[in-house]
Amino acid sequence: MPRHPAEPWRIKMVEPLRTTTRRQRQQALQAAGYNISLLRSEDVYIDLYTDSGTNAMSDRQWAAMMTGDEAYAGARSFYRLEAAVREYYGYEHLIPTHQGRGAENILSRILIRPGHHVPGNMYFTTTRAHQELNGGTFHDVIIDEAHDPACEHPFKGNVDLAKLERLIDDVGPRSIPYVCVAATVNMAGGQPISLANLTRVHELAHRHGIPVILDAARAVENAWFIKQREKAWREHSVAAVLREICARTDGAAMSAKKDSYANIGGWLALRDPHLAEQARNLVVLYEGLHTYGGMAGRDMEAISVGIAESVQEENIKARIDQVAYLGQQLADAGLPLVRPTGGHAVCIDAAATLPRVPREQFPAQTLAAALYLDSGVRAAERGAVSAGRDRATGENRYPRLELVRLTIPRRVYTQSHMDLVADSAIRVHKQRDRLDSGLVFVHEPENLRFFQARFAPAAPDSPLAPAQIS
Ligand code: F0G
C-alpha cells in the first residue's frame, strides 16, 4: 500500500460530517435530478466535487481576516494583495475580481472581438464560455497525449507547437488576441506544462506579436511538478519556479479559490499598463471598485497570506502526495484512470469503465451518480455534460476524456477519508457491469449546463432508478 504523507499541520477546528443511508441518498439523488451538482451539501458525506473555495484556511489566514480593511476605496488589504502578487507571481498591475471567472470576463472583453481565435492547452468550461460570449472561437492546441487517459507523459499539459503554429498560419496572428495557457490543465486531469514548453510557446507567440495569458489557478501545483520532473529546475524552490512560469507570460487570470487556499476571490494581472487601464475601466462595472473587485477586505487578506503558504514546500508536497495516495490505491485495484495522477484530482476514465453506456447517456455523470449512491462521496463530471454544445452547430461535444473527477480540497480530508473514497470507488467499479444504461436530460440550461441540468435514468431497469433500490 502506498504511504500517506504526514500532514504538515494539525487540526484545530472540526466540522461534523453527516452520514446517510442508501435510501436517503436515493431520495437526494432523485431530488437533484441525478445531477451531483444539485445535491445539497448536507446530503454529501465526503465532498470531492471541487477543490475550489473548499480548502481549509490556516490560523494565520483567519487571523489576517480580522485585520481586513473594509474601506470602499483604497483599502490597505488591496495594497497588501497587490504586493503579494507582485512578490510571488511577478505581475505589475493587479485587478481584483470576485473569483476566476470574473477575471476571465474582463480579460475576454478587453481582448477578444468577434471572429477572433483563441488557442489554449485544452478548454476550461468558464474560460471557453467567456471567450465564446465575446465572439471568439477556442482552438485546442494541447499535445495529443493529453487526450489519452492511459498515456504516462510527464507533461500532458504541454502545448503542441506545431498545432499552434498551424493555427497562426491559418488565421493570421492579428486574429489571435492571446494564447491561453493553463497550469495545470484542469480538464486533462490536473496535468502540468513544462517550463521548456512554456518557453517555446512564449517565443513563438511573441515572434508573432501575440501575448500569452496564464490561467494561474493551480500554477503552484504545476511548479511542484516542474521541480519533480524537469531536471533543470530540481534544485530551485517552488516559489522560484512559480516566478519563472509567470515570467514567460504577459498576464494571468487567477481563481484564488484553488492554490491560495481562499474560500472566495480572484484577480486579473497584466504587465501592459494600457490593458490594465482598460481592465480597471471594466472592473467597476462588473465586479466593484478597482481596489476590491467584489471581495471584502478580509478576503484579500486571506488570499495574501494564502499565497505565501501555497509555495511552502511541505504544504505543496503533502497536497500532491495525498492526491497521489488516492490515485495509487485506485490504480492498484485496476481502475482505469488518467495517468499519471494530476495535481488536484484523481480522474476515473468513465468511458472505459462503462463501455456499454452510450456517450449520449453520459457515462461520467452516470458513474458519479452511482458513486454517490454507494457511499455519499460526491465527485464531479468532467466529460460530455461539462463540454456542452457547439455554439455553431448546436450538437453535443464529445471530448475524448469522459471523466469522473475526485477532486481533493486542500488540508481538509485525512487518510481515513481517502481510504473510504478508495473503497467506495473500487466497490462501484466491481459492480460496473450492472450499469449498462445511463442518464438522459430532462432539463438542459444554455450556459455551463453541467451545474444546473436535470436528468433521468435512460432505462427503467437502471440500478439508479428508484424501483431498483432496496
Ligand atoms: N480556470 C480554471 C483552470 C479553473 O479550474 C476554474 C474553476 C476557473 C478558471 C474559474 O474560476 O471558479 O473561481 O470562477 N474551477 C472549478 C472546478 C470551479 O471545480 O474545476 P472560479
Boltz pocket constraint, residues with backbone or C-beta under 6 A from the ligand:
constraints:
  - pocket:
      binder: B
      contacts: [[A, 49], [A, 50], [A, 51], [A, 52], [A, 99], [A, 100], [A, 101], [A, 102], [A, 124], [A, 126], [A, 127], [A, 182], [A, 184], [A, 186], [A, 215], [A, 217], [A, 254], [A, 255], [A, 256], [A, 257], [A, 265], [A, 266]]
      max_distance: 6.0
